[in-house]
Amino acid sequence: MNRQEFLEHSARLAVAGIVAPFISSAGILHQPDKKIKVAVIGCGSVSGMYLPHLSKSPHVELVSVCDIRVERAQQAADKYHVPNAYPHIDKLLAGAPFDLLVNLTDMQEHGRLNRQAILSRKHIWSEKPMANTYAEGKALLDLATKNNVRIWGAPAVVNSPQFAYMATAIRQGKIGKVAAAHAHYGHLGPTWSAFFYEQGGGSLPDLGVYNLATLTGLLGPAKSVMGMTSIVTPERNVDNKGKIKVVAEDNAMVLMDHGNGVLSHVQCGFNYFDPYGHEGQGQDKPTISIWGTRGSLQLIGYDWAPFGVDEATLEQEHGVRVATDTGSYVWEHGASVIAESLAMNNEPRINAEHALHVLEIIEAVRQSQATGKRIMLKSTFPYPIV
């Protein structure tokens, strides 16, 4: 295709984008001022962060909430003035029409519930992970494409201004040729539910997932993975089941080869004494570090709640703190961003292929622990993100 053909082709695509805005699963033409009808399933602790943000979004109309503990759904409906509360996904999908399902249920249920909603032609924003295995997640993405809907998965770390600054600095060669990176995130473990420690749970999909998304987002898709996992605390006391046996890993170390000589490391676990705790309030130390031949970048705060980047280079060895403005970014804004994307018919920075790649890495770490081998990966995603 020569330049003239390229320009003509681009013009046709642009016109098509103007005259054919995004059409929802319900056949609704989404104009820029149209609100997206949103339903939330899972009214536990995480919904206490999502629902306030969604309720304030100019692009969202909250139409329904759902929880198998119907009293929680009703309490959420009352608090956030949502007109419908349902006790089961079957009733939710058969009830008031909506466009986007926000899935905040236990992680073991995500794949099953996301599939059911896709078959009902609903778009999906899923808390992490979007499925329990890479194969299940890939099947969900294929099913969504077949049904003309979209699926996205948390976390939303690539949306922060600090991520964008680091990604741009790396791409522009500001720290030279990247060589290595490290990330960590841990605390003493959740107490409010057993699912974190049961089959399909674990510190990797709950905690490591943030760092894995950040490092692959900054350095590119991993080509291969080696890992070790363990259980440090074999029994836990949790609010909903009392004393339980821990089945999923609560301690993990991950090595990733991103190609071109770039190696990175992630550590995460539910046995980390951390004075900042699960909420991360007051964390002012680096949790993501990138080293290159001409400089380094240190993300200050957790990658899901960053507030600055410390940058050092050959020209400014002592370093300087930059990117201190967090803008509108908060970790719980992913569903609101997706609703805005659907309403405005634009493509968000978050994409399903990236979430699937992270899911494959998590599986590969566990496979590496079981076999003692390096595991080659098959998935990828559009890169660079910024």
MOQUI-V310637 format. One line per field, one symbol per residue. phi: phi as a letter, one per 20 degrees, with the letter a starting at -180 (. if undefined). Layout:
BEGIN
phi->???
END
This chain:
BEGIN
phi->.egffffffffffffgffecggdffeneeeegeeeefdcddodeffffeffffffeffdcdfdbcbbfeffffffffffdlefcccebfgfffeegfbdcededegffefgffffffffemdfcddffefbecfffffffffffffelcccccfedgfefffgffffffffemfdmefdbbcbbaabenfdebfffdegneofffedggffffffffedogfebbcbccbdedfccdcfecmfceedegdbbccdcdenlnecbcccbrecefbfemffmfnfcdfdcccdcfcrbccfenffebebrcedccgfbffnbecleeelefbfeegfffffffffelcefffbfffgffffffgffffffffdmdfdeddebbfbffd
END
